Amino acid sequence: MKTIVLVDDDPKMGERLSRLLKPLESEWKMVNVGSGQEALTTLAAQQCDLIMTDLRMPGKDGVQLLEEVKKGYPHVVRILLTEPSDQEAALGPAGSVHQCLPKSSPLKVFQSTVTRACAIQDLLSNAVLLKLVSGMHTLPSLPTLYREVMQELQSPDASIDKIGQIIAKDPGMLTKMLQVVNSPFYGLSRRISSATQAVALLGLETIKSLVLSMKVFSQFESSAQTFFSLDILWNHGMITGRYARMIAKEQGAGARSMEEDAFTAGLLHDVGLLVLATNTPDQYTETLALMNQGIAEWEAERQVLGATHAEVGGYLLGTWGLSDPIVEAVAFHHDPGRSAGHTFSPLAAVHIANVLEEQAASIDGPSIVADMDYLRACGLEPDMSKWDTLCRGEPKRDGGR
């Protein structure tokens, strides 16, 4: 049984949360505390798995509390509870919070969020995966330029002009950004010549995702790996990200953040391939040999390395503090049935998008198929031709299994 710590200075709200989560008491032990300091004392005294705290509290508020929890108890899943008026204040914590939830959320949302967050945390602490990653010498770091953009986005006077100025300070990044923005991929009616114009046309969230993915890929440009082309992998990520965002929008996900998380996860879903090919070339050669025998890529990786490129990518993004929906989508994009939640999410969008893109790129017919059981469990249309028509504008003969 896992332990969840509920933190709220309002006893009535604490009682409401306890009543709301009562159906979970067979799986969770609930501990109610009334302040941030009391929560830290509880974490120091006993094993805890998740902390759920109100944002606005006297003394130590929810953000400050979760920042301390992250430093002292990094294994604990951190969820921030907010009122509708708190949304802007909740943007600041970035890496210190795994999930933000409205206090008014129904039980199924709390249950799904808690279950998913803990499943991802379990993945990131998997002993085999940790051993594999800890033995690697070349791991990409969270790009400094991305940090600068994120800090500006979280400042009270953030602006398009300031984001453009930050990007323009990096000539290499600016050149790549303008190449992408002016490519047929975006189909803009006029040529874009400045970072500020690019930000204004594409939007802050899209620019943020492009900065992250471009800078991550650039860290591998000097790599000696010869297994695949960086350009091809980048283009695959771009198309997958675009498809994933279209699918999330079509599905009526509601929050714009889900569409952008789907786009970001699609862009970066194969970053683990770069990590494995660069750090374990001999073992990766073995995985290619198994793939030539008809074994799926991720199954071959698991046989040889003990973990897949999807899990390695999810681990990397998790250590950087990216949101749980992005980490989940990257970590399980080949095998979504292993995820804890079976409702529509960026994972479902990226899974469908990746299948469509890989099937379209396969010379000898469909290389992978969609997990139809998972899609049905998410309440999605199992006919892949619908999604193919949406994303590529034409039906495809092969659906999934």
Order of alpha helices (4+ residues) and beta strands (2+ residues): beta-alpha-beta-alpha-beta-alpha-beta-beta-alpha-alpha-alpha-alpha-alpha-alpha-alpha-alpha-alpha-alpha-alpha-alpha-alpha-alpha-alpha-alpha-alpha
